[in-house]
Amino acid sequence: MKILVINAGSSSLKYQLYNMTDESVLAKGLVERIGMDSSILTHKPTNKSEMTEVSEILEHTTAIRKVLHALTDKEHGVIDSIDEIDAVGHRVVHGGESFKESAVVTEEAKKEIRRLFDLAPLHNPPSMMGIKAAEVNMPSIPQVVVFDTAFHQTMPEKAYMYAIPRVLYSKYKVRRYGAHGTSHDYVSKEAAKFLDRPLEDLKIITCHIGNGASITAVQGGVSVDTSMGMTPLEGLMMGTRSGDLDPAIVPFVMNKEELTVNEVNSMLNKHSGLLAISGVSSDMREITEGMEKGDANSKLAFDMYTYRVRKYIGSYAAAMNGVDAIVFTAGVGENSTVLREQVLKELTFLGVEIDEALNAIRSGEPRRISTEQSKVEVLVIPTNEELVIARDTFRLVQ
C-alpha cells in the first residue's frame, strides 16, 4: 500500500510518499510560495535525481496537481499512475475534543475541522485547503486526518482546565489542548525501544524544540501534561511566539498602542519570541552565531529560551514525581549541541549528567548523550511525524 502524506501550510505544502510494505519513503518534496507567480516545487525521489520547478501556483489545488505530476514524471517519478496511491494522510493541528484519535475524512469530519478554525486560525484553514485540493485531484482515494492534539486527550482535567469561569469551557471548550502530539507520541515510543524498557513503566519528558516548541510529560505512554495550551501560543518562548506571559499585558498594550485584537494576536504569534528579543532572527542558528560574536541581545534571547525549557522540564519532573528519561527532538532539539548543554548542565538536582563528547556528535540516529552515571537518561531522537501520519492512515483505510 502506498500512502501520500500531506502537510499543508498557508503558502506551502510538504509531502512524502510511503511504501507501507517496509515504511520506506519513495519521494518527498515541498511546494513553496503558493499564491505567487514564482512558486517553487522541490521534488526529491529516492534513488533518483532531484527536480526543481518554478511556476505560477496560485492555490493548493494546483500545488497538489504539480506534486502528482512530479510523482508520475517519467524521469523523476516513483509511480506510474496516481491510481497507485491508496490513501492520503493529512496533518491537522487542532482536533479539539471532537477528535481523540485520527479519523477518515467525511463531510461531518470536515465540518468539525472548520468549526475548530478559531482554535488554530493559522493552521487549520490551510489543512482544510489541503484536504479540498486532494479531493479535487484524487476524488476516489480515501483521506485520513491526523491531529496534533489527539495524543494529549489523555491529560487529566486538573492539567487541561484553566482557572476561569467554567461556563467558558461549557460553551466554547476553552481548555488546554497542546500540539506536536504526533512527535511526542513517536519519540516517547522510540525512547522506550532504545532503552529496551516497557513504555508503561517509564516517566519521559519529551522536548520538541523547533521554531514552534513544546514539552510534554509522558507517563506510562500517555500525555499527562503539555506546555502548549488552547492554541500553540502558550508555553515555551519560541521563534516568533511569546509563549507564557501575564494575560493582563494584552489589554494593557492594546490600550496603550491602540491595537486591534488581530493586531495584538499577530504581535504575539509572529513578532515576539526569539525574533523580538534578539532583534536579529527567529532562527536559533543565527541567534547562536550572534551570541558567539558577542551580541548582547542574542545572548539574552538564548538565555531566556533555555531558561524556560529548563523550567518546564523541572515542573514536569515534579508533576510525574520523577523522570526516567528526557528526550530532545525536532530541528533545534536534534541539532543544537549548545542549547542541550545549556539546558542540561543546571539539571544536576535531578541527577542529570551530560557527556559532552556524546552531545557533540551529530548522527541523525537515536542516541544517548548522558553519562553512564546519570540518574536520568538523556536521549536525542529524530522525530518522524510523517511516518506517524502514514501509519495511522494505513491502519484506518485497511
N, C-alpha and C positions, 0 to 999 in steps of 0.2 A: 504494500500500500504506500502511495506517495502523498505526503501532506505538505501543502503550501502554508507557511506561517507568515502572517502579515501584521506589521506594527505601524499603523498609520498615524502620522502627526499632522498638524495643520498645514505644513508646507513640505512635508517629507513622507516617504514610505519605505520602510525597511522590509526585506523579505528573505526567507530561506525555504528551500525545497528539500524535504527529508525523504529518504527511503526508509520506511519504518521496519523493513526486514532486519536491518542492522543498525538503525538510527543514524545512518550516515547522511551528511549534507551533500546533496548533489550540486547545489548552486546557492549563492546568496548575493544580495545586492542592495542598492539604495537609490531611490529617486529623490533628488534634492531640488529645491526652488520651485516647487509646484505652484502654479499660478503666474509663472513668468514665461517670457519667450526664450529664455536661455536656461531651461531646466536641464538637469544633468542626471542621466541614468548610468550608474556604475554596476556592471554585471560581472560576478566572479564565479564562473563554473569550476567545479573541482576537476583537476587534471586537464584543463583547457585554458586557453589564453583569455585574459580579462578583456571586457568590452566596455567602452565608454561612448555614450551618445549624448550630444547636446541638441535639444529641440524645444519647441513650444509645447508645454504641458500645462494646461490651464486648470485642470481639476483632476480628482483622484481616479475617475473612470478611465481617462486617457492614460494616467500613470500605470494602472494595472494592465491595461491593454499593451503598453510598451513592455512591461515585465513579462507578460505571456509571450510576446513576440521574441523576447530575448531567450526565454526558456526553451522555445521551439526553433530557434535560429539554427540553420544548417551547420554553421561553423562554430558558434559559441553555445548552442543549446545543449540541453541534457535530456530532453524528452522529444519524441516525435510529434506528439499531439497533446493538446490541452486535456483530452479525454483520459490521459494517463494520471491526471491529478484526481485523487479520490476524495479529498476534502480540503477545506480551508479553515485554518485556525486563526482567530483574531485576538490580539491583546486589547483588553479594555481595562482602564484604570479602576473605575468605580462601579461596583455592583450593589452598593448599599446593603440593606438587609434582605433584599429580594433574591440575591444570588449567593448562596453559601458554598457553591461549587460551580464548576464550568457548566455550560449549557449549550444545547443545539440551538441555532438561530431560528426563531419562529417570529411571526408577526407580534405575538404577545411579548416575546423577549425584546424585540426592537422597541416596542412601545415603552417598556420599562426602562430600557437604557436611555431613551430620550427623556423620560421623567427625571432621571438622575443627572441631567446636564448641569443643574445648579450646584451639585456637589463636586463636580470636576469639570468646570467650564473650559479649561484649557486642554483637556484630554478626551473626554467622552464624545464631544461633537466630531473631532477628526476620526475617532474609531468608527462612528456611525457612517461617516463618509466612506471609509474603507469597506465596511460591510455592504453598503449600497453599490459601490463600484464593483465589488466582487460578484454581486448578484447580477449586475448588468452583463459582465463579461463571462460569467460562468453560471448561468441560471439553473442548471441541473445538478450542480455539485453542492453537496451539503456543507454547511458552515457551522463553526463552533466558536463561542466566545469564552475566553479565559480571563478571569478578573484578578487584578492585583489585590483587591480587598478580601477575596474569598478565604484565603488562608487565615486571616485574622478574625474570622467569625467565631472562632473558639474562645476569644477573650471573655473573661467573666464580666459581669455587669459592673463590678467595682472598678474595673480597669477602663471600660469603654464609656461609662456615663460621665457627663460634665455636671458640675455643681451649679446648675442654673435651673430656673423653673421647669419642672418636669413636663409641663404642657408643651414645651418646645420639642421635646423628644416625642411625645404622643402625636403631635400634629405634623411635625416636619422631620422627625427622625434625626434630630441634632445629637450626634454622639461621635465617638472615635471610631474610625474605620481602618486607618492605616493604609499602607500601599507597599509596593515591591513584594507582595506576598509570594509570587511565583519564585522570586530569587531567594527569599528567606526559607521557603519550603525546600527548595532544591539544595542549597548549601548546608542546611541542617542535616538533611538525609545523607549527603555526601560526607559530612563530618563524621557521622556515626559509622559509615562504611570505612573511612580512613582509619578511625580509631579502633575498628573492629569491636564495637560495643553496641548493645541494643539501644536503639534510639529512645525507647520508652524509659530507659534508665538515666538519660542524660539531661543536664541543665546547660543549655547552649545560648550564648549571646551572639547573634548574627549581626554584623555591621556591613550594610550595603552602602558603600561610600562612593558616590559618583557626583555628577553635577547636582542631581537630586539625591538626597541621602536619608536613610532611616536605619534605626536599630530596633531589633526585636528580641524579646525574651522567649525562648522556645523551651518549654518544659515537657518532657515526655513526648516530644514530637509535635506538640501543638503550640500555637502562639498564645501567650498569656498576657502580653502587653507589647506595645509598639510605639515608636516615637511620633510618627505622623498621626494626624487627627482626623477630623471630619473631612478635611481636604489635605493635600500634600504640603500645605504651607507650614503646618505645626511641626515642632520638633527641633532637629538639628539646624544650625546655621548651614546654608547651602550655597551653591554657586551664585544664584541671584535671588534666593528666597531668604527672608529674615529668620525663619524658624520661630522659636518661642519668644514672646515679648509681652509686656504688660498690655492687656486689651484696652486700657484707658488711653494708650498712646494714639489709637486710631481716631477717636473723636477729637482729641486734643490737636492733632496735626491737621485734621480736616478743617477745624475751626480757624486755626492759625494761618493755614495756607489756602483756605477756601477751595479745598479739593472735593471732587465728587466721589461717590462710592467707587465707581470704576477706576478713577484716578488713584485712589489710595490702594485699591486692590492691585493695580498694576505696579505701584511703587513697591509693595511688599513681596510680590511674586517675581518681578522682572528687574528691579533696580536696587535690590538690597543684598544681603549676604556678603560673600567674598568680594563681589564687584563693588559694593558700596563702601566697605571698609578699606580695601586696598586702593581703590581709585585706579587700578591697573587692569584687572581682568577677573573673570569668574572662573578661570581655569587654574586648577591647583598647580600645574606645572609652571605657569607664569608667575604665580604667587611665590612659589619656592625659589624660582630664579631671582625674583625681586628681593626676597629676603636674604638670599646669599650675597647679593650685591650691596646689602646694607640699607635697603629701603625700609624705613620705619613703619609705614602703613602696611606694607606686605607682611612684615613680621607680626604686627598686631592682628591682622586678618588670620594669619596662620595660627597664632596662639589662641585666639578666640575660638577658632574652628576646632582645634584639637582638644581644648579645654571642655567644650560642650560634648564632644564624643566621649571623653573620659567620664564626665558626669553621668551620662546616660548608662554607660557600662556599669558604673558603680551602683546606680539606682536599681538596675535590673538584677544585679547580683543580690541586692537586698530583697527585691521583690520575690525572687525564687529561693531565698535563704541559701544561697551558694551558687557556684558556677563551675562546671567541669571543663568547658571549652569556650573560647572566644574565636569567632571566625571573621576574617576580613574578606570582602568581595567587592565586585564592581570596579569601574575604571580607576578610581583613586585608591580604594582599599587594596586592590590587587597590585598596583604599580608604584605607589608612593612609599618607599622604604623610610623616608624621613618622617612622614606622618605616622606610620605604625610605631616607629621608635619613640616619637614624642608622646603618643598616647599611652604606650605600654610601660614606659620607664617609671611612671608615677602610679602604677597599679600594684606596687610591691606589697601593699597591705592585703591584697588578695592572694599573695603567693606567686604572682606572675614574674617570671624571669625570661627575658628575651635573649636569644642567641643572635648577636649582631651579624655574624657571618652568614647564618641561615637567612636572616631577614634581608640581607643584601642580594640574595640570589633571585633572579627572575627566570622562572622556568615555564610558566604557563600551565603548570600542573599543580594539583593539590599538594601542599607541603606543610610541614611543621616548622615554626620559627621560634618556638620556645625551647629552653634548655631541658635536659633530662631531669633536672632538679625542680623545675617549675611545677607548682601545685595545680596550675591551670594550664591546660593545653591551649596553645595559640596556633591557629591554622590560617593559611591563605588558600582559599578555594575559588577558582574562577567560576563565576556564575554562568548559567545557561538557561535563561528564561525561555528562549525559543524552543529548546528541547522539551521543557515542561509543557508548553502550549501544544507542541506536536504530539506528545504522549497523551494528553487529555483529549485532544481531537481524535486521535486514533481509537482511544477507549470508547468514546461516545458514539462514533459512527459505525463501529463494528456491528 
